[in-house]
Amino acid sequence: MTAVVSYAYAVVRDAPELEEVLTGLSGVSGAPVHLVRSEGRDGPAAAVSPVPASEFGEDALRSHLEDLDWLEATARAHHRVVEALAERTTVLPLRLVTVYLDDERVRSMLEGRRDAFGSRLDELASRAEWGVKVFVDEPAAQAPAGPPPAGEPSPGRAYLNRRRTQRAARETTYRHAGQAAERIESAARPYAVGRVRHRPQQGGIAPRTGENVTNDAYLVPLRHTEEFRAGVARAADGLAGVRIEITGPWAPYSFVAPDTPEDRDPETPVDRVPDTPEDGGKAP
C-alpha cells in the first residue's frame, strides 16, 4: 500500500452543503478532496487530499519546486479547490504545498487555532480579493533605415538624438505609471477595506508583456465590486504607455494573515474586528 500524507488547501467554516461542493472534485495529483473537521459544533474545517508521500516528502519537494511544469499543475489544482469552496463559503486559503503527516495532524492544527480561524473567517465574510497591477510598455528602439539624407545629422549624432528621445519617452512613461498608481489608490479608497503591496512580478509561469511596476491586492466588500472596478479601470486614462490589469474576484489569498500597518493605507476605512494571529499565505 502506498504511503500517503495529507495535503491541505484551505480552512473553512463547516457547513453541510460543502460535501456537495467537494463531491467529484479532483485536487492535487488528481486525488479526491474531503473535509477534516474540528471537534464540536461551529468549528473550522479543512479541505484535504491524500497525496503520495514519495512525491510530497521533504526531499522530493526540493526537486519538484524547481520544476515549473509540476509547480504549475500543483498550483492550478490547489487554486481549483480553493475557488470551488469560495463560491459557497468564506475560505482561508493555505500556502501552496501545505502538507501534514495525516488527517489527525490537520485536526490538531484546527483545534489549536480554532478561535483565530473563527475570527478571521468572520472578518473576511462577504469580501473578495482583487489584484491590480500597473504595467509600462517601453518605446521600442528603432534602428536607422539607411544612410541619412543630405543635410541630416551624421549616423552617430542621429543615434545620440534617438537615444535622448527614447530616454525622455521612458521617463515620461514611468512618471505616468506613478500617476496611475496614485489614481488607483484614490479610486480604491472609498471601497476597499484592505490593501497588500506585493513585489512586482518578474517572469513567472505565465508570459507577460511590459514591465510590472506595481502589484497590489485589495480586499473589497462584494457590495462595492462594480464601483471599485470602474474607478480603478479609469486610472490610466490619458496616460500613454501605461496599462492596468485587474484580476478577480479571488479568495482572499493575500489577507489570510492579519494586516500590518504598512500593508494598509491609513486613510482606507477598515470595519473589522481586532486582528488575531494565524498562519497562511498566497499561492502563486
Salt bridges, closest charged atoms under 4 A:
ASP14 OD2 - ARG37 NE 2.58
GLU19 OE2 - ARG37 NH2 2.68
GLU58 OE2 - ARG62 NH2 2.89
ASP59 OD1 - ARG62 NH1 2.70
GLU72 OE2 - ARG76 NH2 2.89
GLU83 OE2 - HIS79 ND1 3.86
ASP103 OD2 - HIS34 NE2 2.80
GLU104 OE2 - ARG107 NH2 3.06
GLU111 OE2 - ARG114 NH1 3.84
ASP122 OD1 - ARG13 NH2 2.70
GLU123 OE1 - ARG120 NH1 2.30
GLU129 OE2 - LYS282 NZ 3.38
ASP137 OD1 - ARG243 NH2 3.90
GLU138 OE1 - ARG170 NE 2.85
GLU185 OE2 - ARG195 NH1 3.30
GLU245 OE2 - LYS133 NZ 3.88
GLU245 OE2 - ARG208 NH1 3.21
ASP259 OD2 - ARG264 NH1 3.03
ASP259 OD2 - ARG272 NH2 3.40
ASP265 OD2 - ARG189 NH2 2.89
ASP265 OD2 - ARG195 NH2 3.89
GLU267 OE1 - ARG189 NE 3.90
ASP271 OD1 - ARG127 NH2 2.58
ASP275 OD1 - ARG120 NH1 3.12
ASP279 OD2 - ARG113 NH2 2.95
